Amino acid sequence: MNERLQRYSDWFRGIGRPMVGFAKQNRAVFLSLTAGFSILLIMWARLGFTFNISTFFAAETPSPATLAVQCSGNQAALSWNIPANANSNSIQKKLVSDGLWQWAMQDTGLTRTTYTDSFTAPTIYRHKSGANVASNEVQCPPVGTTPTPATPPTLSASCVDNSIPSAMAVGQSVPVFVVMLNTSASPWTTPADYLFLNGWNGANSAWRQTSVAMPVSPIAQNQRVTFTFNLIAPATVGTYSINYKMIRGGVAEFGDLCGKSIVVSAATPTPSMTPTLAPTVSSTPTPTATGVPTIAFNITGQNITLGGSEVSSPAAFTNQDLLLIARIRNVGSGIVSNAITRISIPLGLTYVAGSTRVNGTQASTDSIIGGGLTLGSLGLSQEIMVQMQVRTNWSVLGQAVSQVPVVLSVHADGINEQIVSTTVLISRSSSPPSAVSTGPGDATLIALMVSAITALLYLSYTRSPTYRRHEIESSGGSGEPLDFRN
């Protein structure tokens, strides 16, 4: 043990003596190099460059994964292991005939270990655990077999909710929403999949809103999508059965019908004042015009788990609580009677039971997410604030970051249902990233620390007995040791 320590001591002494000798005889150069290094670090920081500490110390080359495949019909079920030092988790594929790799799946969370792909021709797959690190290659169908012709995916959709009114005036425009649930085995994507008016060229040809694009894409299986648009009534009085449904590629209709039967009546004419001659012995009271009730409302959100402020489009990680805030105000000249509001909660958010509050007072029911919460009457310029809590659930969405729409609707006596919406941004995890990126302030601190440590080490050494002994030895054992502090 002592011999090993002695060898280490001799090794460090062999390296340290030339460095000490250089520092002693070229003190100005040594201090200049130290100062120059610190200045370079500070300049580097001020220019805004950053570096990633965890990446700096991480292994340079990840290990390759082992990829396995089960071929069944036109489906390739892939499975693999994720190496501990992987910085990528993706699947690439290429046709045997053209040899061009393309991305089939990319998992930024580095957690996924299975993937199923559909193929129509012999296809080769590989896994990438790093930029230049690929696994073994597998093929479906296996070499020497004939692929089964691809079967078109089964498409289906379920009508969840809609705000289409049951009565309108001719030519009236009303904002509405239609909520559809993807019950297909495959996702919906734009522009292939969209909402369209069933019978638009037949019985419903009088309606103008024949198609509505999806606001987000893709819509995965068991995920909801909310279509919002202005519904304009026909110019002809009558009863219409209006229904919307999903369509793919403009030809393949699928899923439930979603709509209502609407009675379109003539517009109410504005009454005109016709003067009437009155007897000279009495006077006719002047009619008092009835005020027109009008409402204005909006919806905002606040991340109460993180203590965030109220914003128009709130954001949250999974399993965090949001406070949704709706403000309904009477901006008309008449009293609003029997106001009712409801909120459509999309997939990815879960209503917290018993959390609805009206002007700070807890509501007796949770009807705001059902048939509607009755607010009663609103006087002139009166405002009602409705609050409710929802909890985020990223796992049902499946994407690293998802945008889900929350739709608020309000109607009252003489006021058709109107809607507004906000978008909630849901992220996968609340855990901070493993990589710690340093910015200009951190680099400046590092530069100052390096300078301080170097200076302290140098000053400490010049005051040590070892330094003085070396000075005496180097001067032949006589005279005073050199002192560079003067």
C-alpha positions in Angstrom: 0.0 0.0 0.0 2.8 2.4 0.9 4.6 1.6 -2.3 1.5 2.4 -4.3 1.1 5.7 -2.5 4.8 6.4 -3.1 4.4 5.7 -6.8 1.4 8.0 -7.0 3.3 10.7 -5.1 6.3 10.4 -7.4 4.0 10.6 -10.4 2.2 13.8 -9.3 5.6 15.3 -8.2 6.9 14.5 -11.7 4.0 16.4 -13.3 3.8 19.1 -10.7 7.4 20.2 -10.6 7.6 21.4 -14.2 4.3 23.2 -13.8 5.6 24.8 -10.5 8.9 25.7 -12.1 7.1 27.3 -15.0 4.9 29.3 -12.7 7.9 30.4 -10.5 10.0 31.5 -13.4 7.2 32.8 -15.6 4.9 34.2 -13.0 3.6 37.0 -15.3 2.9 34.5 -18.1 1.1 32.1 -15.7 -1.1 34.8 -14.2 -1.8 36.2 -17.7 -2.9 32.8 -18.9 -5.2 32.4 -15.9 -6.7 35.9 -16.4 -7.1 35.3 -20.1 -8.9 32.0 -19.5 -11.3 33.7 -17.2 -11.9 36.6 -19.7 -12.6 34.1 -22.4 -15.2 32.3 -20.2 -16.9 35.7 -19.5 -16.9 36.7 -23.1 -18.3 33.3 -24.0 -21.1 33.8 -21.5 -21.9 37.3 -22.6 -22.3 36.1 -26.2 -25.1 33.8 -25.0 -23.5 30.4 -25.6 -24.7 27.6 -23.4 -23.7 24.1 -22.7 -25.4 21.0 -21.3 -23.7 19.6 -18.2 -25.4 16.2 -18.2 -24.7 15.8 -21.9 -21.1 16.8 -21.4 -20.5 14.0 -18.8 -22.7 11.5 -20.6 -21.5 8.6 -22.6 -20.7 9.7 -26.2 -22.1 6.7 -28.0 -25.3 4.8 -26.9 -25.5 1.1 -27.2 -27.7 -0.4 -29.9 -31.1 -1.9 -29.0 -32.2 -5.4 -29.9 -35.3 -5.3 -32.2 -37.8 -8.1 -32.5 -40.9 -8.4 -34.8 -44.0 -10.5 -35.1 -45.6 -10.3 -38.6 -49.4 -11.0 -38.7 -51.3 -10.2 -41.8 -50.4 -6.7 -42.8 -49.3 -5.8 -39.2 -45.8 -5.6 -37.9 -45.6 -5.8 -34.0 -42.2 -4.5 -33.0 -40.6 -4.7 -29.6 -37.2 -3.7 -28.2 -35.2 -2.8 -25.2 -34.0 0.8 -24.5 -30.3 1.0 -23.7 -29.5 2.9 -20.5 -27.4 5.5 -22.3 -29.8 6.0 -25.2 -30.6 9.6 -26.3 -33.1 8.6 -28.9 -36.0 6.1 -29.1 -37.4 5.8 -32.6 -38.3 3.3 -35.3 -37.4 3.7 -38.9 -38.7 1.8 -41.9 -38.1 1.4 -45.6 -39.5 -0.6 -48.4 -37.4 -3.4 -49.6 -37.8 -2.1 -53.2 -36.6 1.5 -52.7 -34.2 1.5 -49.8 -35.1 5.0 -48.4 -35.4 5.1 -44.6 -38.3 7.1 -43.1 -39.5 7.7 -39.6 -42.3 5.4 -38.4 -42.3 6.4 -34.7 -40.4 8.9 -32.5 -40.7 8.8 -28.7 -39.2 11.9 -27.1 -39.9 10.5 -23.6 -37.6 7.5 -24.1 -40.1 5.1 -22.5 -41.9 3.3 -25.3 -40.8 -0.3 -26.1 -43.5 -1.5 -28.5 -44.9 -0.2 -31.8 -47.3 -1.7 -34.3 -47.1 -0.7 -38.0 -49.2 -1.5 -41.0 -47.5 -2.3 -44.3 -48.7 -3.0 -47.9 -45.4 -4.2 -49.3 -42.3 -5.9 -47.9 -40.8 -3.5 -45.3 -37.6 -3.4 -43.3 -37.5 -1.9 -39.7 -34.8 -0.8 -37.4 -34.5 1.0 -34.0 -32.3 4.1 -33.4 -31.0 4.7 -29.9 -28.7 7.5 -31.1 -28.0 9.7 -34.1 -25.6 7.1 -35.6 -26.6 4.0 -33.6 -29.0 1.5 -35.2 -30.3 -1.9 -34.0 -30.5 -5.1 -36.1 -32.9 -4.9 -39.0 -36.1 -7.0 -39.2 -38.5 -7.5 -42.1 -42.2 -8.0 -42.6 -43.4 -10.2 -44.1 -40.5 -12.5 -43.6 -38.2 -13.2 -46.6 -39.9 -15.7 -49.0 -43.5 -14.9 -48.0 -46.2 -13.0 -49.8 -47.8 -10.1 -47.9 -51.5 -10.1 -47.1 -53.4 -7.4 -49.0 -54.0 -4.4 -46.7 -57.5 -4.1 -45.2 -58.9 -0.6 -45.0 -59.2 0.5 -41.4 -62.7 0.4 -39.8 -63.9 3.9 -39.2 -66.4 4.9 -36.6 -67.4 8.0 -34.6 -69.8 8.7 -31.8 -71.8 12.0 -31.2 -71.0 13.3 -27.7 -72.7 16.7 -27.6 -73.8 19.7 -29.7 -75.3 23.1 -29.1 -77.4 23.3 -32.3 -80.6 25.2 -31.4 -84.1 23.9 -31.9 -85.5 27.1 -33.3 -84.1 29.9 -35.5 -85.2 32.8 -37.6 -84.7 32.9 -41.3 -81.1 34.0 -42.1 -80.1 34.0 -38.5 -76.4 33.2 -37.6 -75.8 31.3 -34.4 -72.4 30.1 -33.1 -72.6 26.3 -32.3 -70.3 23.4 -31.5 -70.4 19.7 -32.3 -68.3 17.2 -30.2 -67.4 13.9 -31.8 -65.6 10.9 -30.2 -63.1 8.9 -32.3 -64.2 5.2 -31.8 -62.1 4.1 -34.8 -59.1 1.8 -34.5 -57.0 4.5 -36.3 -56.4 8.2 -35.7 -58.2 11.0 -37.5 -56.0 13.4 -39.4 -56.4 16.6 -41.4 -57.2 17.3 -44.1 -58.5 13.8 -44.8 -61.0 13.7 -42.0 -63.5 16.4 -41.3 -67.1 17.1 -40.2 -69.7 17.5 -43.0 -73.4 18.2 -43.4 -75.3 15.0 -44.1 -77.6 15.4 -47.1 -76.0 18.8 -48.0 -77.0 18.3 -51.7 -80.5 17.0 -50.9 -82.9 17.8 -48.1 -80.3 20.0 -46.3 -79.1 21.9 -49.3 -80.6 25.1 -47.9 -77.9 25.2 -45.1 -74.6 26.7 -46.0 -72.2 25.1 -43.5 -71.4 22.0 -45.5 -68.0 21.1 -44.0 -65.9 22.0 -40.9 -62.2 21.2 -40.6 -60.7 19.6 -37.4 -59.1 22.3 -35.1 -56.3 19.9 -34.1 -54.7 16.8 -35.6 -54.3 13.9 -35.0 -57.3 12.7 -33.0 -56.4 9.4 -31.5 -58.8 6.5 -30.6 -61.1 7.4 -27.7 -60.2 11.1 -28.0 -62.8 13.9 -28.5 -62.7 16.8 -31.0 -64.9 19.9 -30.8 -65.9 21.6 -34.0 -67.1 25.2 -33.7 -68.7 27.2 -36.4 -71.5 29.7 -37.2 -74.8 28.0 -38.2 -76.8 30.2 -40.6 -80.5 29.4 -41.0 -82.1 29.1 -44.5 -84.0 31.9 -46.1 -87.2 29.7 -46.2 -89.6 29.1 -43.3 -89.9 25.4 -42.4 -88.8 22.5 -40.2 -85.4 21.0 -41.0 -83.7 18.0 -39.7 -80.0 19.0 -39.7 -77.3 16.4 -39.0 -73.5 16.4 -39.2 -71.2 13.4 -39.4 -67.6 12.5 -40.1 -66.2 11.8 -43.5 -62.8 10.7 -44.8 -61.4 11.9 -48.2 -64.7 13.4 -49.2 -66.2 10.0 -50.0 -66.2 7.7 -47.0 -68.9 8.7 -44.5 -68.8 7.1 -41.1 -70.1 7.3 -37.6 -73.2 8.7 -35.8 -75.3 11.6 -37.0 -75.1 14.6 -34.7 -77.8 17.3 -34.9 -81.4 18.3 -34.2 -84.7 19.2 -35.8 -84.8 23.0 -36.2 -87.9 25.1 -36.8 -87.1 28.1 -38.9 -89.6 30.9 -38.6 -90.0 34.3 -40.1 -87.9 37.0 -38.6 -89.8 39.2 -36.1 -90.4 42.6 -37.8 -89.3 45.7 -36.0 -92.5 47.4 -34.7 -93.2 50.9 -36.2 -95.0 53.7 -34.3 -98.2 54.6 -36.1 -99.6 58.0 -34.8 -103.2 57.8 -33.6 -105.4 60.9 -33.3 -106.6 61.3 -29.8 -109.6 63.3 -28.6 -108.8 66.7 -27.5 -110.1 66.1 -24.1 -107.5 63.4 -23.2 -103.9 62.4 -24.1 -102.5 59.0 -25.1 -99.6 57.7 -23.0 -96.4 57.4 -25.0 -95.4 53.7 -25.4 -92.3 52.7 -23.5 -89.8 50.7 -25.6 -88.8 47.3 -24.1 -85.1 46.8 -23.6 -83.2 44.2 -25.5 -81.2 41.7 -23.3 -77.7 40.9 -24.6 -74.9 38.8 -23.0 -71.2 38.8 -23.3 -69.0 36.2 -21.7 -65.5 34.6 -21.8 -63.6 31.7 -20.2 -60.1 31.8 -18.7 -58.0 29.4 -16.6 -55.5 29.3 -13.8 -53.0 26.6 -12.8 -53.7 26.4 -9.1 -51.2 23.6 -8.5 -48.3 25.8 -9.6 -49.9 29.0 -8.3 -50.0 30.6 -11.7 -52.0 33.6 -12.7 -55.2 33.8 -14.7 -54.6 33.5 -18.4 -56.7 33.1 -21.6 -55.1 29.7 -22.5 -53.8 27.9 -19.3 -51.1 25.2 -19.4 -50.4 22.3 -17.0 -48.5 19.1 -16.5 -50.4 15.9 -16.0 -52.2 15.4 -12.7 -52.4 19.1 -11.9 -55.5 21.2 -11.1 -56.8 24.0 -13.1 -59.4 26.6 -12.1 -61.7 27.5 -15.0 -63.3 30.9 -14.7 -66.3 32.0 -16.7 -67.7 35.6 -16.6 -71.2 36.2 -18.0 -72.3 39.9 -18.2 -75.5 41.6 -19.3 -74.4 44.2 -21.8 -77.9 44.9 -23.2 -80.6 47.3 -22.4 -83.0 44.8 -20.9 -82.9 42.2 -18.1 -81.6 38.8 -19.0 -84.0 36.1 -17.7 -83.3 32.4 -16.9 -79.7 32.4 -18.0 -78.2 28.9 -18.2 -74.5 27.9 -18.8 -72.7 24.7 -19.3 -69.1 23.6 -20.0 -68.0 20.8 -22.3 -65.1 19.0 -20.7 -62.8 17.3 -23.4 -60.7 14.2 -23.1 -57.6 14.9 -21.0 -59.5 16.9 -18.3 -61.6 15.5 -15.5 -64.1 17.6 -13.6 -63.5 17.8 -9.8 -66.9 17.0 -8.2 -68.4 19.7 -6.1 -66.0 22.4 -7.3 -68.5 24.7 -9.0 -68.9 28.1 -7.4 -71.1 31.0 -8.5 -69.9 34.4 -7.3 -67.9 32.6 -4.6 -70.7 30.4 -3.3 -70.6 26.7 -3.9 -73.3 25.4 -6.3 -75.7 22.8 -5.1 -75.2 20.6 -8.2 -72.6 19.7 -10.8 -75.1 20.4 -13.6 -72.6 22.8 -15.3 -71.1 19.7 -17.1 -74.5 18.2 -17.8 -77.7 19.8 -18.8 -76.6 23.2 -17.6 -76.3 25.4 -14.5 -79.1 27.8 -13.9 -77.8 31.3 -13.1 -81.2 33.1 -13.0 -81.6 36.7 -14.0 -79.0 39.3 -14.7 -79.8 43.0 -14.2 -78.5 45.8 -16.3 -74.6 45.6 -16.4 -74.7 42.8 -13.9 -71.9 40.2 -14.1 -71.8 36.6 -12.7 -68.6 34.7 -12.2 -68.7 30.9 -12.4 -65.6 28.9 -11.2 -64.9 25.2 -11.4 -61.9 22.9 -11.1 -60.6 20.3 -13.5 -57.6 17.9 -13.2 -55.4 17.1 -16.2 -54.7 13.6 -17.4 -52.1 13.3 -20.0 -52.1 9.5 -20.2 -55.4 9.4 -22.2 -54.0 11.7 -24.9 -50.7 9.9 -25.7 -48.8 12.9 -27.1 -46.0 14.7 -25.3 -47.9 18.0 -25.5 -51.6 18.2 -26.3 -54.0 21.1 -26.9 -57.6 20.4 -25.7 -60.5 22.8 -26.2 -62.9 23.7 -23.4 -66.2 25.1 -24.7 -68.5 27.4 -22.6 -72.1 27.9 -23.8 -74.7 30.3 -22.5 -78.4 30.8 -23.3 -81.3 32.6 -21.8 -84.9 33.6 -22.5 -84.9 35.2 -25.9 -81.2 34.5 -26.4 -80.1 31.5 -28.4 -77.2 29.4 -27.2 -73.9 31.1 -27.8 -70.4 29.7 -27.2 -66.8 30.7 -26.6 -63.8 28.4 -26.0 -60.3 28.3 -24.6 -57.4 25.9 -25.2 -55.7 24.0 -22.4 -52.1 22.9 -23.0 -51.3 19.6 -21.3 -47.7 18.3 -21.0 -46.6 14.8 -20.3 -44.6 15.1 -17.1 -43.9 17.6 -14.3 -40.4 16.2 -13.8 -37.6 18.6 -14.8 -35.4 17.5 -17.7 -32.3 15.5 -16.8 -30.1 17.9 -18.8 -29.2 21.1 -17.0 -28.5 23.8 -19.4 -26.3 26.7 -18.2 -26.8 30.2 -19.5 -24.7 33.4 -19.4 -25.0 33.9 -15.7 -23.9 30.4 -14.9 -20.9 30.6 -17.2 -19.8 34.0 -15.6 -20.0 32.3 -12.2 -17.9 29.4 -13.4 -15.3 31.8 -14.8 -15.1 33.7 -11.5 -14.8 30.5 -9.5 -12.0 29.1 -11.7 -10.1 32.4 -11.3 -10.6 32.5 -7.5 -9.6 28.8 -7.0 -6.5 29.2 -9.2 -5.4 32.4 -7.3 -6.0 30.8 -3.9 -4.0 27.7 -4.9 -1.1 29.8 -6.1 -1.0 32.0 -3.0 -1.4 29.1 -0.7 1.5 27.3 -2.3 3.8 30.3 -2.1 3.3 30.4 1.6 3.8 26.7 2.3 7.0 25.2 3.8 7.3 22.9 0.7 7.6 26.0 -1.5 10.3 27.6 0.7 12.2 24.3 0.9 12.2 24.0 -2.9 13.4 27.6 -3.1 16.3 26.9 -0.8 17.2 23.7 -2.7 17.0 25.5 -6.0 19.3 28.3 -4.7 21.9 25.8 -3.5 20.9 25.9 0.2 21.9 29.5 0.8 20.2 32.8 0.8 16.6 33.7 1.3 13.9 32.0 -0.8 12.5 34.0 -3.7 9.4 35.9 -2.8 7.2 36.7 -5.7 4.7 38.5 -3.6 6.6 41.8 -3.6 
